[in-house]
């Protein structure tokens, strides 16, 4: 299981990526995270709601009410144009971060 500390700085990237193709509601987002991580990470509801509210207040997401596939009313979250731009920036940042961490994490004789 991956700990929350390892993921903390990357929640925005995860959420924005999930919402890129289509709007979604909190339970579905949570389930998607668990499913895509093959059960290695389950986001806490408080972490999820705090993050989507923060992203919404930054103008990166918008929320709207609609019915879920089961007919229950849900609050959906959708990327804004600024959210798409931020996702591009977060992806670039992730590639750089991963490259740097890999540089130190991989065991090599060369320094």
Helices and strands as residue ranges (DSSP letters): H 4-7, G 8-10, H 11-20, E 24-25, H 26-36, H 45-57, E 61-67, E 73-79, H 81-105
